[in-house]
Amino acid sequence: MRIVLICALSFFCFVFNAFANEKITISNVGSETSLIAFSILSSAYKKLDIQLEYVEYPGKRAAIMANSGKTDGDTMRIKGFDKDFPNLVMVPVPVIAIEWMAIATDPTIEINGWKSLAPYTIGIRLGIKKTEIATKGMKVDKVNQYESIVKKVSFGRNDIGVLPKITALIHLKKSGLANVKILEPPVDTTPLYHYLYKDNRHLVDGIAQALKEMKSSGETEKIMQKEIQKLLK
């Protein structure tokens, strides 16, 4: 009996150590919001004794890599993203919420949801599903970097740019382009979710619980504010 117990304990120790040493690598588009979301997820995975890493790709490429299993998942996407990428499984607790802001050189432009942008030429980032869907049929200019959106608005090449509030604040401060203003209110607010490749679905419940606890304790908000301050320096 003692031999059996020792063997059992040895087995569970082996399993725990294997799990504790596990590394997960996820796709990340490299935007400021994505990097903040990654920091939040890193803390969630740490609670499961898993080391989280990321590889940066452009928006659509990041999703393709995750859906093919070449990465273990994607940092953050809209709800329903798995309809187009069926090998991905959503963790059902939002990692972060994006306030989508319009920027323009004309501060008198009135913002009242996505439809209010229709009369204008709109700069959005390529591969960001939310803005691509919301502006479908409008006069859209897709670029690879948020920095390009800010510059094109400043130089008059686009009437409006749409980007996350955090990203807008950072790029406007760093660029020094005083003629570009953030328009209120937000165009929209979107909760974003972490997705895992189907072979990693066993991690979904654990990560969901960790994210819930982090939000309740205020840890998520502390991480966000810390990362925002770092990016604004």
C-alpha positions in Angstrom: 0.0 0.0 0.0 2.8 2.4 0.9 4.6 1.7 -2.4 1.3 2.4 -4.3 0.9 5.7 -2.4 4.5 6.8 -3.1 4.0 6.0 -6.8 0.8 8.0 -6.9 2.3 11.0 -5.2 5.3 10.8 -7.6 2.9 10.7 -10.5 1.0 13.8 -9.4 4.2 15.7 -8.7 5.4 14.8 -12.2 2.2 16.1 -13.7 2.3 19.3 -11.6 5.8 20.0 -12.6 5.1 19.4 -16.2 2.2 21.8 -16.1 4.2 24.4 -14.1 6.9 24.4 -16.7 4.5 24.8 -19.6 4.9 27.7 -22.0 2.1 29.2 -24.1 2.9 31.4 -27.1 0.1 33.5 -28.5 -0.3 35.8 -31.5 -0.3 39.6 -30.8 -0.8 42.4 -33.3 1.6 44.7 -31.4 -0.8 47.6 -30.7 -0.7 49.4 -27.4 -4.0 47.8 -26.3 -2.9 44.4 -27.4 0.3 44.7 -25.3 -1.7 45.9 -22.2 -4.0 42.9 -22.7 -1.0 40.6 -22.9 0.2 41.9 -19.6 -3.2 41.2 -18.1 -3.1 37.7 -19.6 0.5 37.1 -18.4 -0.7 37.6 -14.8 -3.7 35.3 -15.4 -1.5 32.5 -16.8 1.0 33.0 -14.0 -1.7 32.0 -11.5 -1.8 28.6 -13.4 2.1 28.4 -13.3 2.2 28.9 -17.0 4.7 31.2 -18.7 3.1 33.3 -21.4 4.9 34.6 -24.5 3.9 36.3 -27.7 4.9 36.6 -31.3 3.9 39.8 -33.2 2.1 39.6 -36.5 -0.1 41.9 -38.5 -3.8 41.6 -37.7 -5.0 38.9 -40.1 -1.7 37.0 -40.1 -1.9 36.8 -36.3 -5.4 35.2 -36.5 -4.2 32.7 -39.2 -1.2 31.7 -37.2 -3.5 31.0 -34.1 -6.2 29.2 -36.1 -3.6 26.9 -37.7 -2.1 26.0 -34.4 1.3 27.6 -35.2 0.7 29.7 -32.1 -1.3 28.6 -29.1 -3.9 31.3 -29.4 -4.6 35.0 -30.0 -4.3 37.7 -27.4 -7.7 39.5 -27.9 -10.5 39.5 -30.4 -14.2 40.4 -30.6 -16.9 37.9 -29.5 -17.8 35.6 -32.4 -14.4 35.8 -33.9 -14.3 31.9 -34.0 -17.0 32.0 -36.7 -14.4 32.9 -39.2 -11.6 31.0 -37.4 -13.3 27.8 -36.2 -10.2 26.2 -34.6 -10.2 28.9 -31.9 -12.0 28.6 -28.6 -13.0 31.8 -26.7 -12.3 32.3 -23.1 -15.7 33.7 -22.0 -14.4 36.5 -19.8 -13.3 39.8 -21.4 -9.6 40.6 -21.0 -10.1 44.3 -21.8 -12.6 46.7 -23.3 -11.7 49.1 -26.1 -13.3 52.6 -26.4 -13.2 53.4 -30.1 -12.5 57.0 -30.6 -12.6 59.2 -33.7 -9.8 61.7 -34.3 -10.0 64.7 -36.6 -8.6 68.1 -37.3 -12.2 69.5 -37.3 -13.4 69.4 -33.6 -17.0 70.3 -34.7 -17.6 66.9 -36.3 -20.5 65.3 -34.3 -20.0 61.7 -33.2 -23.1 59.5 -32.7 -22.1 55.9 -33.4 -20.6 54.3 -36.4 -23.2 55.6 -38.9 -22.2 59.2 -38.1 -18.9 58.5 -39.7 -20.4 57.6 -43.1 -20.0 61.1 -44.8 -16.2 61.1 -44.1 -13.1 59.4 -45.4 -12.1 57.1 -42.5 -8.7 55.7 -41.6 -8.7 52.3 -39.9 -6.1 49.6 -39.1 -5.9 46.7 -41.5 -7.0 43.3 -40.0 -9.0 44.7 -37.0 -12.3 42.9 -37.5 -14.4 45.3 -35.4 -13.6 48.4 -37.4 -13.7 46.6 -40.7 -17.2 45.3 -40.0 -18.5 48.6 -38.5 -17.3 50.7 -41.5 -18.3 48.3 -44.2 -19.6 50.2 -47.2 -18.1 53.5 -46.1 -15.1 55.4 -47.6 -12.3 53.5 -45.7 -8.5 53.8 -45.9 -6.9 50.7 -44.4 -3.3 51.0 -43.1 -0.9 48.7 -41.2 -0.1 51.0 -38.3 -2.1 53.2 -36.0 0.6 55.8 -36.3 -0.2 56.1 -40.0 -3.8 56.8 -39.2 -2.8 59.8 -37.0 -0.5 61.2 -39.6 -2.9 60.9 -42.5 -5.6 62.7 -40.5 -3.1 65.4 -39.6 -2.0 65.9 -43.2 -5.6 66.0 -44.5 -5.5 62.7 -46.4 -8.3 61.3 -44.3 -11.2 63.2 -42.6 -11.3 60.9 -39.6 -9.3 58.1 -38.0 -10.7 55.5 -35.7 -8.5 53.9 -33.0 -8.6 52.8 -29.4 -8.6 55.6 -26.9 -5.4 54.4 -25.2 -3.6 54.3 -28.6 -5.0 57.7 -29.6 -3.7 59.3 -26.4 -0.2 57.7 -26.8 0.3 58.5 -30.5 -1.0 62.1 -30.2 1.4 62.8 -27.3 4.4 61.2 -29.0 3.7 62.7 -32.4 3.2 66.3 -31.2 0.5 66.8 -33.9 -1.5 69.5 -32.2 -4.0 69.9 -35.0 -5.5 66.5 -34.4 -8.2 66.2 -31.7 -9.9 63.2 -30.0 -13.7 63.6 -30.6 -16.2 62.8 -27.8 -18.2 60.6 -27.1 -16.6 57.3 -28.0 -17.9 55.8 -31.3 -18.4 52.5 -29.6 -17.1 50.3 -26.7 -16.1 46.7 -27.4 -15.2 44.0 -24.9 -12.4 41.8 -26.2 -11.7 38.2 -25.5 -8.7 35.8 -25.4 -8.9 32.9 -27.8 -7.0 29.6 -27.6 -6.2 27.0 -30.3 -8.6 24.0 -29.9 -5.8 21.8 -28.5 -5.5 24.1 -25.6 -9.2 24.2 -24.6 -8.3 22.5 -21.3 -7.0 25.9 -20.2 -10.2 27.9 -20.9 -11.8 27.4 -17.5 -8.7 28.1 -15.5 -7.9 31.3 -17.4 -11.6 32.5 -17.2 -11.6 32.0 -13.4 -8.2 33.9 -13.1 -9.5 36.8 -15.1 -12.7 37.0 -13.0 -10.7 37.1 -9.8 -8.3 39.7 -11.2 -11.2 42.0 -12.2 -12.9 41.6 -8.8 -9.8 42.3 -6.8 -8.8 45.3 -8.9 -5.7 43.7 -10.2 -6.7 44.1 -13.8 -7.2 47.9 -13.4 -3.9 48.3 -11.6 -2.1 46.5 -14.5 -3.9 48.6 -17.0 -3.0 51.9 -15.3 0.6 50.8 -14.8 1.1 49.9 -18.5 -0.7 53.1 -19.7 1.7 55.2 -17.6 4.7 53.4 -19.0 3.5 53.9 -22.6 2.8 57.6 -22.0 6.3 58.3 -20.8 
